[in-house]
Amino acid sequence: MTTTASNRNNDQPDELNLLRIYLRDHEAAAAGGSELFRRCSKSNQGTPYGAELQRLANEVRRARDDLRDICRQFDVSFSKVGRAMAFAGVAVGRLKMNGRILRYSPLSRVIELETMSSGVLSQLRLWESLLQVAEGDTRLDKAALARHVADANDQLETLRSLHERAADDAFI
């Protein structure tokens, strides 16, 4: 997968090629993560989790869209294979044994919240890395990246709180 971007941009500095690969891989993961948030939000409509999960799904979708804009600024082609793998991971997650055959399980919620937390942590690291890049690249908006860092930290705190409640509901 990485050779396509490198071969296409041989006349570019290695750092730029590596950044493009990094952005492309994060965009693919963000596409899958956004789908997981959407699906989890839908599964929890009408529950005490629903409103917060819907808010998070909207925020994650907007962050994904902002990442896609950054990718375009750096002439990053999106990875169909990477996206397919991310969506396959989300789909496979639905097949796991969760103690229920036909309906949503409290265990599913716990595991999905853990998975979403991992995704948001990865996004946080992306925004932090891009803030470092922004020190020498005017294509990146430092204020917007700083907002993404703050948003990701807030999302992690919300997910931590939701996970705590979900674990209580599932196991206690």
BELVEN-V366001 format. One record per residue. PSI is psi in radians with two decimals (NA if undefined). BURIAL is 1 if it has 9 or more other C-alpha atoms within 8 Angstrom, else 0. D_FIRST is the distance of its C-alpha to the first C-alpha in Angstrom with 1 decimal. Layout:
{{PSI:BURIAL:D_FIRST} {PSI:BURIAL:D_FIRST}}
This chain:
{{-0.72:0:0.0} {-0.37:0:3.8} {-0.47:0:5.6} {-0.89:0:6.1} {-0.72:1:7.9} {-0.78:1:9.5} {-0.67:0:10.7} {-0.46:0:12.0} {0.66:0:13.8} {-0.44:0:15.2} {-0.02:0:18.6} {2.69:0:17.8} {2.61:0:18.6} {-0.67:0:16.0} {-0.71:0:17.1} {-0.72:0:16.2} {-0.75:1:12.6} {-0.69:0:12.4} {-0.73:0:14.2} {-0.75:1:12.0} {-0.78:1:8.9} {-0.83:0:11.6} {-0.75:1:13.1} {-0.77:1:10.1} {-0.70:1:9.6} {-0.63:1:13.4} {-0.74:1:13.9} {-0.77:1:12.1} {-0.66:1:14.3} {-0.60:1:17.2} {-0.80:1:17.1} {-0.72:1:17.5} {-0.72:1:20.0} {-0.68:1:22.0} {-0.72:1:22.3} {-0.77:1:23.5} {-0.76:1:26.0} {-0.83:1:27.2} {-0.76:0:27.7} {-0.70:1:29.5} {-0.79:1:31.6} {-0.73:1:32.6} {-0.38:0:33.5} {0.21:1:35.7} {2.40:1:37.6} {0.05:0:41.3} {2.96:0:40.8} {-0.23:0:41.5} {-0.33:1:37.7} {-0.89:1:37.1} {-0.77:0:37.9} {-0.68:0:36.0} {-0.61:1:32.9} {-0.73:1:33.2} {-0.80:0:33.5} {-0.73:1:30.4} {-0.73:1:28.4} {-0.75:0:29.6} {-0.75:0:28.7} {-0.67:1:25.2} {-0.75:1:24.6} {-0.70:0:26.1} {-0.72:1:23.9} {-0.75:1:20.8} {-0.70:0:22.3} {-0.69:0:23.0} {-0.71:1:19.5} {-0.66:1:18.4} {-0.74:0:21.2} {-0.75:1:20.0} {-0.75:1:16.5} {-0.66:1:18.4} {-0.53:0:20.5} {0.25:0:17.7} {0.82:0:16.3} {2.22:1:13.0} {2.41:0:11.5} {2.55:0:11.1} {1.92:1:8.2} {-0.68:0:10.1} {-0.79:0:8.1} {-0.75:1:8.4} {-0.77:1:12.0} {-0.71:0:12.8} {-0.71:0:12.1} {-0.78:1:14.2} {-0.62:1:16.9} {-0.69:0:17.0} {-0.71:1:17.7} {-0.76:1:20.4} {-0.73:0:21.8} {-0.62:0:21.9} {-0.49:0:23.8} {-0.34:0:26.5} {-0.14:0:27.1} {2.69:0:28.1} {2.18:0:31.7} {0.28:0:33.5} {-0.08:0:37.1} {2.45:0:37.4} {-0.81:0:36.7} {-0.15:0:37.3} {2.87:0:37.4} {2.36:0:35.5} {2.52:1:36.1} {-0.51:1:36.9} {-0.67:1:34.5} {-0.76:1:31.7} {-0.79:1:32.6} {-0.85:1:32.6} {-0.70:0:29.1} {-0.71:1:27.6} {-0.64:1:29.2} {-0.76:1:27.8} {-0.75:0:24.2} {-0.65:1:24.8} {-0.74:1:26.2} {-0.73:0:23.1} {-0.76:1:21.1} {-0.66:1:23.7} {-0.71:1:23.8} {-0.74:0:20.1} {-0.70:1:20.8} {-0.81:1:23.8} {-0.64:0:21.9} {-0.91:1:19.6} {-0.68:1:22.8} {-0.72:1:24.5} {-0.72:0:21.7} {-0.54:1:21.9} {-0.67:1:25.6} {-0.76:0:25.3} {-0.65:1:23.2} {-0.37:1:25.8} {-0.52:0:28.4} {0.15:0:27.3} {1.94:0:25.6} {-0.12:0:28.0} {-0.35:0:25.4} {2.36:1:25.2} {1.86:0:28.3} {-0.71:0:29.5} {-0.73:0:31.9} {-0.70:0:29.3} {-0.70:1:27.0} {-0.65:1:30.0} {-0.70:0:30.9} {-0.69:1:27.5} {-0.84:1:28.1} {-0.75:0:31.6} {-0.77:0:30.4} {-0.70:1:27.9} {-0.74:1:30.7} {-0.72:0:33.0} {-0.72:1:30.6} {-0.70:1:30.2} {-0.74:0:34.0} {-0.78:1:34.4} {-0.66:1:32.0} {-0.78:1:33.9} {-0.77:0:37.1} {-0.69:1:35.9} {-0.73:1:34.5} {-0.81:0:37.9} {-0.74:0:39.7} {-0.72:1:37.5} {-0.72:1:37.9} {-0.81:0:41.7} {-0.67:0:41.7} {-0.68:1:39.8} {-0.23:0:41.4} {NA:0:44.7}}
